[in-house]
Amino acid sequence: MKADAAQARSLGWLGDKKLSRVMLILGGLLLLAIFLALIGYLFIQDLFAFGSFPASVKIVGVSVAGLNKAEAIEKCRTELADVATRPLTLKVDNEKYQVSAREIGMMLDYKGMVESAYKEAWSVNIFERMVRRFANRPKEINVSLLGSVDKEKVHGWVSTVINRINRFPHDAYVDVTSGKPVIVPAREGRNVDINGLLAAADATLTSPERSVNVKVGRVAAGMPDSVFGKLIIINLSEHKLSLYNRDQVLAEFSVACGSSTYPTPIGMWKIVEKQKNPTWHNPGSAWAKSMPDSIPPGPGNPLGTRAMPLNASGVLIHGTPSPWSIGQSVSHGCVRMYMADVEKLFDMVDVGTPVYVIRASGDPGFDVTKKPFWQK
């Protein structure tokens, strides 16, 4: 009885073992079938996708996924229209210099870009394509801009523009053209290497932005606008002297100016001395032949009670004992003032104060941008 029971258990164990092996084989065959079915499905998908662009393929940022080549070309023509007509731009400081795409012969190669994108997308081997499709992780492709341009026209334009970018430094100056002071800030100099700029322009032609931030060397100006404070403008046509603190008027006075024979010299001058109760010294001119060598301070002194010589030879701003002359062009080159006015002005200015003598408002008679000969 015991032997029969042992034999039955042995036969049961062998039966279970055979069943497990059969189940294992069947499970393996099922997995193989599923795998082969998946491979077949992915292969068929890949086969049917051939001729169109896979997912995540772009041309200059334009998605062409699912499109054939002809459709991709048309989509790129539409969505890259702005890029096709975008000008070439050179940027320096707050300035922009531009030339149109047409003027430099820019033509986008839509067919070439599409062919390049298609070739790159389908150059991936079939197994990698199927794995990527199964994992839903398509290869990211974005083809760069392709096109043609007339390099000679580009270089000609850049060579012209560089003359506008390059410049010498210019000191600050006071523009008195209008009869009132306008302080023009200093401008630093700029220098651009032509070969570097040409190379940068060529390189940006293959980018959608088509823009260059120009790298420039800089040279500081010698005189900033902060040096300007008080200044005098003498308007000969209006017989007027105006004192300003930069662009703010402090006082205005009527004056007498030089005659046509002895004109007050136009230009940029400065006060070089301040004389209180001055002595008049005979300049030796023809008009002073009958006058003494000097006249001391007093009622008959031609300079009045105050005199401020300029660095224009023989020219002074001074008072006059002949008040009838104010408002006329009758002096021997000097600028005459009423006694009370010259005394007031005398106390308001210092030695070194600039004096701009202009012919008239709108017609100063000299280059206002030029640095005065006496200014360091």
Helices and strands as residue ranges (DSSP letters): H 2-49, E 57-59, E 62-63, H 69-79, H 81-85, E 88-92, E 95-99, E 107-108, H 110-122, H 126-135, E 141-143, E 147-148, H 151-165, E 173-175, E 182-184, E 189-191, H 194-204, E 211-213, E 217-219, G 225-227, E 230-235, E 240-245, E 248-258, E 267-270, E 275-276, E 280-281, G 286-288, E 294-295, E 306-309, E 316-319, G 323-325, E 329-331, E 335-337, H 339-348, E 354-358
